[in-house]
Amino acid sequence: MTTLLPAYAELHCLSNFTFLRGASHPEELIERAAELGYTALAITDECSLAGVVRAHIAAQQHEIKLIIGSEFCLDDGLRLVLLATDRASYGRLAALITLARRGSAKGEYHLCREQLAAQNLQGCLALWLPSADPDPEELLFLKTRFPGHCWIAISLLLDGRDPLPRLQTLAETQHTPLCATGQVHMHCQSRRALQDTLTAIRLNCPLSQLGEQLHANGERHLRPRARLARLYPPALLAETVRIAEQCHFSLDELRYEYPRELVPEGQTAHSWLQHLVEEG
């Protein structure tokens, strides 16, 4: 008897555009997700949309739905993923990334709760990424900021920890839905050695001395759905598809918009440029 594989959408995935963390190109991630029969794949590079164009082209080639989002770590340690659902929310997500990057050193960003709360993020979906010792106050903040559009993301990575019972209890008491995620850093498990090397470079520490600063295993790859079905309750896998169904934005919706000419009344762009040139 053949067991039907559960539908699944990966909602938390870093590419190599998350510098020195992600170990696979966006194209590799898209191709692998399509091979595994995923319903959708979200590219959620940290405070960046840099890889989404390559992912978009690959998603069209492999006929898989691409969701665009981004991972953030706030200044106080709160971690979340934001997913765009439409053209407007994509623009708001881009504005948030600009805010976080502006004024920071190259390759860095800073974002505090006050800034996140002040931004218009209507249409964005929020996935809370709880720490090993979950702080319910973080969830309360996100629930207030994203009412009806907030989930607790659970990653079961076979690292000796089982966050499921504790987070299930928290979900019940806080009336917040759960969803499965993979915290994906690579398209296949064989990239683990590269991912470990990237970590050593990022932390400026010899690989042999990193110890627990390395991931415990190579589970942060795109895993077959049969394996996911053995790890996660069916409801958590089904919830990923329900979230993916709410995300309708495609880069095909973007068109170049020529800016309004900054010329005085009665002048054309050509005549005003000629005037400025003559004025030196």
Order of alpha helices (4+ residues) and beta strands (2+ residues): beta-alpha-beta-alpha-beta-beta-alpha-alpha-beta-alpha-beta-alpha-beta-alpha-alpha-alpha-alpha
